[in-house]
């Protein structure tokens, strides 16, 4: 029997094959349009971070960073010289510029203004009567015009007293637990924050802060190092939008272990100076005068 007209040898009518071809072409075009639209949405929503490296390398930022380095060294040098009974055991530096991702989970990515901050930590080991040493540290900080930022607990002595009265243990974690152990049963581990007295009296937008942390063997002091210190040696932050200008790390735990071999106490002065900031995309850098 012969084949009917318009039917291919494979048994499929020619018009069916033609329809399949047209449908395939239409689907291809639709997919291409959809993919193109999704790519445009991706480009609009998935905005890359601003060029943090370029901001950090700009003349204004580099000049402000150099000033911050000199002033920070001078500030910590004054503290070091005023504490002859304390032994320097190390200084770390982490100078970085960064922007943080902002935005809703399903919205476009936005980035915060770039900020450049220099974290310098001076570690000093010491011995002696801890109450006397805390009073001496308080006196030096007051003499060097540092003002405490924690109302009612704006000195190391006040912080130690408050922690002991709150839980019988001069460590923040003990206060949270409501410890009832007698004073002195656990190592001292406390810290408090300061700003320059002139900055506290008349804020100018400049951001300089000091954290003084005192710890007793074997507790490592709390230090604002500006890098990642978890269960191993320090690492640079891996967060997108971070650029390190200078990085001379020390692992606080390693410093503590070394210092505690010969001394009972350790104080860490963490100086944090935000020396340059970008008020908004396209604006000029704002640097500390």
Number of C-alpha atoms within 10 A of each C-alpha: 3 4 9 9 8 11 13 13 9 6 10 11 14 13 12 11 12 11 11 11 12 12 12 12 12 12 12 12 12 12 12 12 12 12 12 12 12 12 13 12 12 13 12 12 15 14 13 14 18 18 14 20 16 11 23 24 14 11 11 15 22 17 15 18 26 12 15 22 19 10 13 20 14 12 14 19 12 14 17 19 10 17 16 10 14 19 17 17 15 16 18 18 21 22 24 25 24 27 23 15 17 12 12 9 7 7 10 15 17 18 18 18 19 24 23 26 23 27 24 28 29 22 27 24 25 22 15 11 8 16 13 11 19 17 15 16 21 20 14 17 21 16 12 15 14 20 22 25 17 12 7 10 17 17 26 25 21 16 20 25 16 17 23 23 14 17 21 22 27 27 22 19 14 18 18 10 9 13 16 14 13 11 15 11 10 17 17 24 25 23 24 21 20 22 20 19 15 12 16 14 10 8 11 11 11 16 16 19 20 26 21 26 22 28 23 23 19 19 20 22 26 21 24 22 23 24 21 16 19 10 7 10 13 17 14 16 16 10 11 12 20 21 22 19 17 11 18 11 22 20 18 23 19 13 19 26 15 13 23 19 10 11 19 18 27 28 28 26 25 26 25 24 23 23 26 28 24 18 14 12 11 9 10 12 19 17 20 19 9
